[in-house]
């Protein structure tokens, strides 16, 4: 059987398809599995041991999108897929599914697009208190695949040996090569719905270092938030005695493969509900997630429950969850009023639990396979 999986756009959404990939390999051990993804999230699945080929396509718009999609569609049709599963459900995913002309095409019921599938699975439009892995698994249930188990069907991302070497070199250059207790704090500031204030990040970093002088905090960010991460570092160091200021580190920008390698070496990851937190969830490193407009039940790390993790959120706000298009209060209070004290306390609890048996820092994962194709 020749199977095509489609999941476009966001990094976290692609991470949440990886349990389904493993389940499909169990169900169809002799099948050829191909995964279609856009460039930004392609590293998540580029080394997945259950996939035979990854096709990465550009994210374009307008006339360029129409041109690209017709070309991509022709290529997909020539491959003669028997089954297409569209985990995305957006206009582009539906269109490309239809262009394959595969005899069986699975997707969600979407107004105006359900006809592009041979089987459309009902998906409520409202935000539900149900994990994204389970939502996407509804498509697999149509193939007779039983419900997922967090321990057996955890999210995964293969270690890239070159990325691990790059991280080792950067930590060594910063004098951190032998540090046993690295805490990674990912600073998100670009999207106001995911923006925890800089002063809160700085207070968190400084207090974690003061509480255990053997700790090192490594601040990471996406390219558009590098200035905010730098500002967090400056403010955190200013709040510390001079002797401890060097325990707050910035080691440059990390791509997705490098970020996974860094987090795998750490004792804790702290960050908002965004792609980097979901990358962290593919390791065995404990995670503290900051949830503003989103719900942990929908997007917390999907993995072995024995790995310590904790969600920090304000549960008394009636406006949560929201669609992240317009803040009804105008002040993004789900994050701007979240105090550093609560995150520090959660971090200390998770670190204490991790010392009781976590395998964080020793996760090497599966080797990266050579089956990656880029479609320009």
C-alpha positions as CSV (number, residue, x, y, z in Angstrom):
1,X,0.0,0.0,0.0
2,X,1.2,3.5,-0.9
3,X,0.1,6.1,1.7
4,X,0.4,9.8,1.8
5,X,0.1,11.8,5.0
6,X,-0.5,15.6,4.8
7,X,0.0,18.0,7.7
8,X,0.8,21.6,6.8
9,X,1.7,24.7,8.7
10,X,2.5,24.7,12.4
11,X,5.4,22.9,14.1
12,X,3.3,21.7,17.1
13,X,0.6,20.3,14.8
14,X,3.2,18.3,12.9
15,X,4.7,17.0,16.2
16,X,1.2,15.9,17.2
17,X,0.9,13.7,14.1
18,X,3.9,11.6,15.0
19,X,2.0,9.1,17.2
20,X,-0.3,8.5,14.3
21,X,2.7,7.8,12.0
22,X,3.9,5.1,14.3
23,X,0.4,3.6,14.6
24,X,0.0,3.5,10.8
25,X,3.4,1.7,10.5
26,X,2.1,-0.9,13.0
27,X,-1.2,-1.2,11.1
28,X,0.4,-1.4,7.6
29,X,4.0,-2.7,8.2
30,X,4.7,-3.2,4.5
31,X,3.2,0.1,3.3
32,X,5.3,3.0,1.9
33,X,4.6,6.1,4.0
34,X,5.2,9.5,2.5
35,X,4.7,12.7,4.5
36,X,3.9,16.1,2.9
37,X,4.8,19.1,5.0
38,X,5.8,22.7,4.6
39,X,9.4,23.7,5.0
40,X,9.3,25.3,8.5
41,X,8.1,22.1,10.2
42,X,9.9,19.6,8.0
43,X,12.7,18.9,10.5
44,X,10.2,17.4,12.9
45,X,9.6,14.4,10.6
46,X,12.7,14.5,8.5
47,X,14.3,11.7,10.5
48,X,11.2,9.8,11.5
49,X,12.1,6.1,11.4
50,X,8.6,5.1,10.4
51,X,8.5,7.3,7.3
52,X,9.9,6.3,3.9
53,X,10.0,9.8,2.4
54,X,9.4,13.4,3.5
55,X,8.3,15.9,0.9
56,X,8.8,19.5,2.0
57,X,6.9,22.2,0.0
58,X,7.2,26.0,0.1
59,X,4.6,28.2,1.8
60,X,3.6,30.7,-0.9
61,X,0.6,32.8,-1.6
62,X,-1.4,34.3,-4.5
63,X,-0.4,33.3,-8.0
64,X,2.7,31.5,-6.8
65,X,0.6,29.3,-4.5
66,X,-1.7,28.3,-7.5
67,X,1.3,27.5,-9.7
68,X,3.1,25.6,-6.9
69,X,0.1,23.5,-6.0
70,X,-0.7,22.5,-9.5
71,X,2.9,21.3,-9.9
72,X,2.9,19.6,-6.6
73,X,-0.4,18.0,-7.4
74,X,0.9,16.6,-10.7
75,X,3.9,15.1,-8.9
76,X,1.7,13.5,-6.2
77,X,-0.7,12.1,-8.8
78,X,2.1,10.4,-10.6
79,X,3.0,8.6,-7.4
80,X,-0.3,6.7,-7.5
81,X,-1.1,6.8,-3.8
82,X,-3.7,4.3,-2.6
83,X,-4.6,6.2,0.6
84,X,-4.3,9.9,1.5
85,X,-4.8,11.1,5.1
86,X,-5.1,14.9,5.4
87,X,-4.5,15.7,9.1
88,X,-4.7,19.4,8.3
89,X,-8.1,20.1,6.9
90,X,-7.2,23.6,5.6
91,X,-7.9,24.7,2.0
92,X,-4.4,23.7,0.8
93,X,-4.4,20.3,2.4
94,X,-7.9,19.5,1.0
95,X,-6.9,20.7,-2.5
96,X,-3.7,18.7,-2.6
97,X,-5.5,15.6,-1.3
98,X,-8.0,15.9,-4.2
99,X,-5.3,16.5,-6.7
100,X,-3.7,13.1,-5.9
101,X,-6.8,11.4,-7.2
102,X,-6.1,8.6,-4.7
103,X,-9.0,6.1,-4.6
104,X,-9.3,6.6,-0.8
105,X,-8.9,10.1,0.7
106,X,-9.5,10.7,4.4
107,X,-10.2,14.2,5.9
108,X,-12.5,16.1,8.1
109,X,-15.9,17.5,7.3
110,X,-15.3,21.0,6.2
111,X,-17.9,23.3,4.7
112,X,-17.3,23.6,1.0
113,X,-14.5,21.1,0.9
114,X,-15.7,17.7,2.2
115,X,-16.3,16.7,-1.4
116,X,-12.5,16.6,-1.9
117,X,-12.4,13.4,0.3
118,X,-13.9,10.0,-0.3
119,X,-14.5,9.8,3.5
120,X,-15.0,12.9,5.6
121,X,-14.8,12.4,9.4
122,X,-16.9,14.7,11.6
123,X,-15.0,17.4,13.5
124,X,-16.8,19.9,15.7
125,X,-15.9,23.5,14.9
126,X,-15.8,24.6,18.6
127,X,-12.7,24.4,20.8
128,X,-13.0,21.2,22.7
129,X,-11.2,20.1,25.9
130,X,-9.6,17.2,24.0
131,X,-6.0,16.7,23.0
132,X,-4.9,17.5,19.5
133,X,-3.4,14.0,19.2
134,X,-6.8,12.5,19.9
135,X,-8.5,14.9,17.5
136,X,-6.2,13.9,14.6
137,X,-6.5,10.2,15.7
138,X,-10.2,10.3,14.6
139,X,-9.0,9.8,11.1
140,X,-7.1,6.7,12.1
141,X,-10.1,5.3,13.9
142,X,-11.8,5.2,10.5
143,X,-9.1,2.6,9.5
144,X,-9.8,0.4,12.5
145,X,-6.8,1.6,14.5
146,X,-7.5,1.6,18.3
147,X,-7.2,4.7,20.5
148,X,-3.7,6.0,21.3
149,X,-1.8,5.3,24.5
150,X,0.5,8.1,25.7
151,X,3.3,5.8,26.7
152,X,3.2,3.6,23.6
153,X,2.3,6.3,21.2
154,X,4.3,9.3,22.4
155,X,5.3,12.2,20.1
156,X,8.8,11.8,18.7
157,X,11.5,13.6,16.8
158,X,14.7,11.9,15.8
159,X,18.0,13.2,17.0
160,X,20.2,14.8,14.3
161,X,23.8,13.9,15.1
162,X,25.1,17.0,13.4
163,X,22.7,19.1,15.4
164,X,23.8,17.4,18.7
165,X,27.5,18.1,17.8
166,X,26.6,21.8,17.0
167,X,25.0,22.1,20.4
168,X,27.9,20.5,22.2
169,X,30.3,23.0,20.5
170,X,28.2,26.0,21.4
171,X,27.9,25.0,25.0
172,X,31.7,24.4,25.1
173,X,32.3,27.8,23.6
174,X,30.2,29.3,26.4
175,X,32.0,27.3,29.1
176,X,29.0,25.2,29.7
177,X,30.1,21.8,28.3
178,X,30.3,20.1,31.7
179,X,27.3,21.7,33.4
180,X,25.0,19.0,34.7
181,X,21.9,21.2,35.4
182,X,20.9,23.2,32.4
183,X,17.4,24.8,32.4
184,X,16.2,25.9,29.0
185,X,13.8,28.9,29.0
186,X,12.2,29.7,25.7
187,X,11.2,33.3,25.4
188,X,8.2,33.9,23.2
189,X,7.3,37.5,22.4
190,X,6.3,37.9,18.8
191,X,2.6,36.9,19.2
192,X,0.8,38.9,21.9
193,X,-1.4,35.9,22.6
194,X,1.7,34.0,23.6
195,X,3.7,36.8,25.1
196,X,4.6,36.5,28.8
197,X,6.2,39.8,29.9
198,X,10.0,40.2,29.8
199,X,10.2,41.2,33.4
200,X,8.5,37.9,34.4
201,X,10.9,35.8,32.3
202,X,13.8,37.7,33.9
203,X,12.6,37.1,37.4
204,X,12.0,33.4,36.7
205,X,15.6,33.0,35.3
206,X,17.2,34.9,38.2
207,X,15.3,33.0,40.9
208,X,16.0,29.6,39.5
209,X,19.7,30.4,39.5
210,X,19.7,31.8,43.1
211,X,17.7,28.8,44.4
212,X,20.5,26.4,43.2
213,X,23.8,28.1,42.2
214,X,24.8,24.9,40.3
215,X,22.1,25.6,37.7
216,X,22.6,27.3,34.4
217,X,19.7,29.0,32.5
218,X,20.1,29.0,28.7
219,X,17.7,31.4,27.1
220,X,16.4,30.5,23.6
221,X,14.0,32.2,21.2
222,X,12.8,32.2,17.6
223,X,14.6,34.7,15.2
224,X,11.9,37.3,15.7
225,X,12.2,37.2,19.5
226,X,15.9,37.3,19.8
227,X,15.8,40.9,21.0
228,X,13.3,40.0,23.7
229,X,15.5,37.0,24.8
230,X,18.6,39.3,25.0
231,X,16.6,41.8,27.1
232,X,15.6,38.9,29.5
233,X,19.2,38.0,29.9
234,X,20.3,41.6,30.6
235,X,17.5,42.0,33.2
236,X,18.1,38.7,34.8
237,X,21.8,39.3,35.2
238,X,21.2,42.7,36.7
239,X,19.1,41.1,39.4
240,X,21.8,38.6,40.3
241,X,25.0,39.0,42.3
242,X,28.0,39.5,39.9
243,X,29.3,36.0,40.7
244,X,26.0,34.4,39.4
245,X,25.4,36.6,36.3
246,X,27.4,34.1,34.2
247,X,24.8,31.5,35.0
248,X,22.4,33.2,32.6
249,X,23.5,32.2,29.0
250,X,22.6,33.1,25.5
251,X,24.2,30.7,23.0
252,X,22.8,32.1,19.8
253,X,19.8,30.9,17.8
254,X,19.0,27.2,17.6
255,X,17.2,25.6,14.7
256,X,14.6,22.9,15.4
257,X,17.0,20.0,15.3
258,X,19.5,21.9,17.5
259,X,16.7,22.9,20.0
260,X,15.7,19.3,20.4
261,X,19.3,18.3,21.0
262,X,19.7,21.1,23.6
263,X,16.6,20.2,25.5
264,X,17.5,16.6,25.5
265,X,20.6,17.6,27.5
266,X,18.7,19.8,29.9
267,X,17.1,19.0,33.3
268,X,14.0,21.2,32.5
269,X,12.4,23.1,29.7
270,X,10.1,26.1,30.4
271,X,8.1,27.9,27.7
272,X,4.8,28.9,26.3
273,X,2.4,26.8,24.3
274,X,4.2,27.0,21.0
275,X,6.3,24.9,18.6
276,X,9.5,24.8,20.9
277,X,7.5,23.4,23.8
278,X,6.2,20.7,21.6
279,X,9.7,19.9,20.3
280,X,10.7,19.6,24.0
281,X,7.8,17.2,24.5
282,X,9.6,14.8,22.1
283,X,12.4,14.4,24.6
284,X,12.3,12.8,28.1
285,X,13.1,16.2,29.7
286,X,10.6,17.6,32.2
287,X,8.5,20.5,30.9
288,X,6.8,23.4,32.5
289,X,4.3,25.0,30.1
290,X,2.8,28.5,30.2
291,X,-0.8,28.5,28.9
292,X,-2.5,31.7,28.1
293,X,-5.4,31.5,25.7
294,X,-5.0,27.7,25.2
295,X,-5.7,24.7,27.4
296,X,-3.2,22.1,28.6
297,X,-5.7,19.4,27.9
298,X,-5.5,20.2,24.2
299,X,-1.7,20.7,23.8
300,X,0.3,19.5,26.8
301,X,3.2,17.1,26.0
302,X,1.8,13.8,24.7
303,X,4.2,11.3,26.1
304,X,4.9,8.8,28.9
305,X,3.0,10.2,32.0
306,X,5.8,9.2,34.2
307,X,7.9,12.0,32.9
308,X,7.4,15.0,35.2
309,X,5.5,18.0,33.5
310,X,3.3,20.7,34.8
311,X,1.0,23.3,33.3
312,X,0.8,26.9,34.6
313,X,-2.5,28.7,33.8
314,X,-5.1,31.0,35.1
315,X,-8.2,28.9,35.4
316,X,-10.6,31.6,36.7
317,X,-10.8,33.6,33.4
318,X,-14.1,33.0,31.6
319,X,-12.5,34.1,28.3
320,X,-10.3,31.1,28.1
321,X,-9.9,29.3,25.7
322,X,-10.2,31.8,22.8
323,X,-9.5,31.7,19.1
324,X,-6.5,34.1,19.5
325,X,-7.9,36.6,17.0
326,X,-9.1,39.3,19.3
327,X,-8.5,39.8,23.1
328,X,-11.9,40.8,24.4
329,X,-10.2,42.7,27.3
330,X,-7.4,44.1,25.2
331,X,-4.7,43.4,27.7
332,X,-4.0,39.6,27.1
333,X,-4.5,39.1,30.8
334,X,-4.3,35.3,30.6
335,X,-0.5,35.8,30.4
336,X,0.2,39.4,31.5
337,X,-1.3,38.7,34.9
338,X,0.4,35.3,35.3
339,X,3.0,35.8,38.2
340,X,6.5,34.6,38.1
341,X,6.0,33.0,41.5
342,X,3.7,30.4,40.1
343,X,6.1,29.4,37.4
344,X,9.1,29.2,39.8
345,X,7.1,27.0,42.1
346,X,6.1,24.7,39.3
347,X,9.6,24.5,38.1
348,X,10.9,23.5,41.5
349,X,8.3,20.8,41.9
350,X,9.1,19.4,38.5
351,X,12.8,19.5,39.1
352,X,12.4,17.7,42.4
353,X,10.2,15.0,40.7
354,X,12.8,14.7,37.9
355,X,15.5,13.9,40.4
356,X,13.5,10.9,41.5
357,X,14.0,9.1,38.2
358,X,13.8,11.2,35.1
359,X,16.0,10.2,32.2
360,X,16.3,13.8,30.9
361,X,19.7,14.7,29.6
362,X,20.4,11.2,28.4
363,X,17.9,11.0,25.6
364,X,19.5,10.3,22.3
365,X,16.4,9.2,20.3
366,X,16.5,7.4,17.0
367,X,19.2,8.3,14.4
368,X,18.2,10.6,11.6
369,X,17.4,8.8,8.4
370,X,18.3,10.0,4.9
371,X,15.0,10.2,3.1
372,X,14.3,13.9,2.9
373,X,13.1,15.6,-0.3
374,X,12.6,19.3,-0.7
375,X,10.2,20.6,-3.4
376,X,11.2,24.2,-4.2
